[in-house]
Amino acid sequence: MTPRFGRLTAFVLVPWAVLPFLSCHSHEHAVPMADAAPAAAMEYRCPMHPTYTADRPGSCSICGMNLVAATVEESAHRTVAGRAAVPLSSDMKQRLGVRLDAVQRARLYRMLRTMGRVAKDARGPSEHRTVLTDVYESDLSSVPVGTSVLMMLSYRPGKAWQGRVSTISPDVDDVSRSFAVRVEVSDPLRELRSGMILDVVLKCDLGMGLRVPEGAVVSFGNRTVAYVESPEDGDLVPREIRVGPPVGLGVQVLSGLTEGERVLSTATFLVDAEASLRGAAALLSTTKGVR
């Protein structure tokens, strides 16, 4: 009996003796498991009252509307430059006369308007005349040699002459911060006379780019936003953008929007006022911990 008991004792005791060692060994050399991605914090907000939020589904105690689920990150993403997303039903959009236009890619032309003077020509009346004009330093990059030019006399609105930029002065005027530009003009009827003052329009080719209607752009301070229709819920979400100069039927978009997105182009300032109020309310709710 003794040997059998001894063997049984050894079988029982050895594992208990080894466990502390295995435990320590496993803690020292165990490969740490990758941290699981934390679940996105959810909140439920009232579409009409951004200050009313909750941590569970339900309805708004102010207006009775069902709360909409959104992650805290999504809510922050929908607030830009102190503006918050504005929910508008189809009926409300119709009542306000809201129009949405797609961001378009097209060949863009910038029109620069200035004045010009017909230069003196020792040869007398000629079919080819030179018009002298000026381009501001800030606009020079848009006016290369060869730029198309349209010229008119104020007292002859139905008549126009066409020409092209031939030379640009290498030096800027210290006072006006502009460059002298020479334009060669075709005048087959020899109607232009030295010293005549012309309205000059330079048609600057900016190449292919994105544009939106002028009404889609809201600027305040040094920031510019457009309101983009959310494809998920139709809300008008503020988006900070960078724009270039006016380009005929709209404004050049340098960054912040993509081709095909739908932006608000009418009732913009009305929606912006609402977005600003909602943004302020959301900020107040965050800073004060309103629930």
C-alpha positions in Angstrom: 0.0 0.0 0.0 2.8 2.4 0.8 4.4 2.4 -2.6 1.0 3.0 -4.2 0.3 5.9 -1.8 3.8 7.3 -2.5 3.2 7.3 -6.2 -0.2 8.9 -5.8 1.2 11.5 -3.5 4.0 12.3 -6.0 1.3 12.6 -8.8 -0.8 15.0 -6.8 2.0 17.1 -5.3 4.2 17.6 -8.3 1.6 19.6 -10.3 0.9 21.8 -7.3 4.6 22.4 -6.8 5.1 23.2 -10.5 2.1 25.5 -10.9 3.7 28.6 -9.2 6.7 28.2 -11.5 4.6 27.8 -14.6 2.5 30.8 -13.5 5.6 33.0 -13.1 7.1 31.7 -16.3 4.0 32.4 -18.3 3.7 36.0 -16.9 7.3 36.8 -17.8 7.3 35.5 -21.3 3.7 35.6 -22.5 3.2 37.5 -25.7 0.8 40.3 -25.0 -2.4 40.1 -27.0 -3.2 43.0 -29.3 -5.5 45.5 -27.6 -9.0 45.1 -28.9 -10.2 48.2 -30.7 -12.4 50.1 -28.3 -16.0 50.3 -29.3 -17.0 53.7 -30.7 -18.8 55.7 -28.1 -22.5 56.1 -29.1 -24.8 58.9 -28.4 -28.4 59.6 -29.5 -29.3 63.1 -30.6 -32.4 65.0 -31.5 -32.4 66.0 -35.2 -34.1 69.3 -34.3 -32.5 70.1 -31.0 -28.7 69.4 -30.9 -28.5 70.1 -27.2 -30.7 67.2 -26.4 -28.6 64.0 -26.4 -28.8 60.7 -24.6 -26.8 57.5 -24.2 -29.7 55.2 -25.2 -32.5 55.2 -27.8 -35.6 57.2 -27.1 -37.4 60.3 -28.1 -36.8 64.0 -27.6 -38.6 65.5 -24.6 -38.8 68.8 -26.3 -40.4 67.9 -29.6 -41.0 64.2 -29.4 -38.9 63.2 -32.4 -37.1 59.9 -32.3 -33.4 60.3 -31.4 -30.8 59.5 -34.1 -27.9 57.2 -33.3 -24.4 58.6 -34.0 -20.9 58.0 -32.7 -19.3 60.8 -30.8 -16.7 60.9 -33.5 -19.3 61.3 -36.2 -21.0 64.1 -34.3 -17.7 65.9 -34.1 -17.0 65.3 -37.8 -20.3 66.9 -38.7 -19.3 70.1 -36.9 -16.8 72.4 -38.7 -15.7 75.9 -38.0 -18.4 76.4 -35.4 -21.1 75.1 -37.7 -23.1 71.9 -37.2 -25.1 69.8 -39.6 -28.6 71.0 -40.4 -31.3 68.3 -40.9 -34.0 69.4 -43.4 -36.8 67.2 -44.6 -37.8 67.2 -48.3 -40.9 69.2 -47.4 -38.8 71.9 -45.6 -36.3 72.1 -48.4 -39.2 72.7 -50.8 -40.6 75.4 -48.6 -37.3 77.2 -48.2 -36.6 77.0 -52.0 -33.5 75.0 -51.3 -31.5 74.0 -54.4 -28.6 71.5 -54.5 -26.1 71.5 -57.4 -23.5 69.0 -58.2 -19.8 69.9 -58.0 -18.7 70.0 -61.7 -15.4 69.5 -63.4 -15.0 71.8 -66.4 -12.5 74.0 -68.2 -12.3 77.1 -66.2 -11.8 80.7 -67.4 -11.2 83.7 -65.2 -12.3 87.1 -66.5 -10.1 90.0 -65.5 -11.6 93.4 -66.2 -9.5 96.6 -66.6 -9.0 99.6 -68.7 -6.7 100.1 -71.7 -5.4 102.9 -74.0 -4.7 102.8 -77.7 -0.9 103.5 -78.1 0.4 106.0 -80.5 1.3 104.6 -83.9 3.8 106.5 -86.1 2.4 104.8 -89.1 -1.0 106.5 -88.7 -4.3 104.4 -89.0 -3.5 100.7 -89.3 -5.2 97.3 -89.3 -3.1 96.3 -86.3 -3.0 98.5 -83.2 -1.4 98.2 -79.8 -3.4 98.7 -76.6 -1.6 99.4 -73.3 -3.1 98.1 -70.1 -2.0 97.0 -66.6 -2.3 93.8 -64.6 -2.0 93.7 -60.8 0.8 91.8 -59.3 -1.7 89.4 -57.6 -3.2 88.5 -61.0 -0.1 88.1 -63.0 0.1 84.3 -62.7 -3.3 84.1 -64.5 -2.1 86.2 -67.5 0.6 84.6 -69.6 1.7 85.9 -73.0 -0.9 84.8 -75.6 -3.9 85.4 -73.3 -7.1 86.2 -75.2 -8.4 89.8 -74.8 -11.7 91.4 -75.6 -11.9 95.2 -75.9 -14.9 97.6 -76.2 -15.7 101.3 -76.2 -18.1 102.4 -73.6 -20.1 104.5 -76.1 -20.3 101.6 -78.6 -21.6 98.6 -76.6 -22.3 96.5 -79.7 -18.8 96.7 -81.0 -15.8 94.7 -79.8 -12.2 94.1 -80.8 -10.2 91.0 -80.2 -6.5 90.7 -79.5 -3.8 88.8 -77.5 -1.2 89.7 -74.9 2.1 90.1 -76.7 4.5 91.3 -74.0 4.5 91.8 -70.2 6.9 94.2 -68.5 9.5 92.5 -66.3 9.2 95.2 -63.7 6.4 96.0 -61.2 5.3 99.6 -60.6 6.2 100.5 -57.1 3.1 102.6 -56.5 0.3 100.6 -58.2 1.9 97.2 -57.8 1.0 96.4 -61.4 2.8 95.3 -64.6 2.5 97.0 -67.9 0.9 94.8 -70.6 0.9 95.2 -74.3 -2.0 93.8 -76.4 -1.9 93.4 -80.2 -5.4 94.1 -81.6 -6.8 93.5 -85.1 -8.6 96.6 -86.4 -9.5 95.9 -90.1 -11.8 98.9 -90.3 -9.2 101.2 -88.8 -11.6 102.5 -86.2 -9.2 102.8 -83.3 -7.3 106.0 -82.8 -4.4 106.8 -80.6 -5.4 107.7 -77.0 -8.8 106.1 -77.1 -9.8 104.5 -73.8 -11.1 100.9 -73.9 -12.8 98.5 -71.5 -10.5 95.5 -71.5 -11.4 91.9 -70.5 -8.7 89.3 -70.3 -9.9 85.7 -70.6 -7.5 83.7 -68.5 -7.5 79.9 -69.1 -7.1 78.1 -65.8 -7.3 74.6 -67.3 -9.5 71.8 -66.0 -10.8 72.1 -62.4 -13.8 71.9 -60.1 -16.4 74.6 -59.7 -19.5 75.3 -57.7 -22.1 78.1 -57.9 -21.1 81.3 -56.2 -24.1 80.9 -53.9 -22.7 77.7 -52.5 -19.7 79.5 -50.9 -19.9 81.0 -47.4 -16.9 83.0 -46.1 -16.3 84.4 -42.7 -13.0 85.6 -41.3 -10.3 83.6 -43.1 -12.4 80.4 -43.4 -14.8 79.2 -46.2 -17.4 76.5 -46.0 -19.9 74.8 -48.3 -22.9 72.7 -47.2 -22.8 69.2 -48.6 -25.8 66.9 -48.7 -25.1 63.8 -46.7 -25.9 60.7 -48.8 -26.9 58.8 -45.7 -29.6 61.0 -44.2 -29.8 64.0 -46.5 -28.6 66.4 -43.8 -26.7 69.5 -44.9 -23.2 69.0 -43.5 -20.7 71.9 -43.3 -17.4 71.3 -45.1 -14.4 73.6 -45.0 -13.1 74.3 -48.5 -10.5 76.3 -50.3 -11.6 78.3 -53.3 -9.9 80.2 -56.1 -11.2 83.1 -58.2 -14.7 83.5 -59.8 -14.8 81.5 -63.0 -17.8 82.6 -65.1 -20.7 80.6 -63.8 -19.2 79.8 -60.4 -16.2 79.7 -58.2 -13.1 77.5 -58.6 -12.7 74.9 -55.9 -9.1 74.1 -54.9 -9.8 71.6 -52.1 -12.5 70.2 -49.8 -15.0 68.9 -52.4 -15.1 66.1 -55.0 -16.7 65.9 -58.3 -20.4 64.9 -58.2 -21.0 65.8 -54.5 -24.2 67.9 -54.1 -23.9 71.3 -52.4 -26.4 73.8 -51.2 -26.5 76.8 -53.6 -29.6 78.7 -52.5 -30.9 79.8 -49.1 -27.2 79.4 -48.1 -27.1 82.2 -45.5 -30.4 81.1 -43.9 -29.0 77.5 -43.5 -25.6 78.9 -42.3 -27.3 80.9 -39.6 -29.1 77.8 -38.3 -25.9 75.8 -38.6 -24.1 78.5 -36.5 -26.7 78.3 -33.8 -26.6 74.5 -33.7 -22.8 74.6 -33.6 -22.8 77.0 -30.6 -25.4 74.9 -28.9 -23.4 71.7 -29.5 -20.3 73.4 -28.1 -22.1 74.5 -25.0 -23.5 71.0 -24.5 -20.0 69.5 -24.8 -18.3 72.0 -22.5 -21.0 71.9 -19.8 -21.7 68.2 -20.1 -25.4 68.7 -20.8 -27.3 65.4 -21.1 
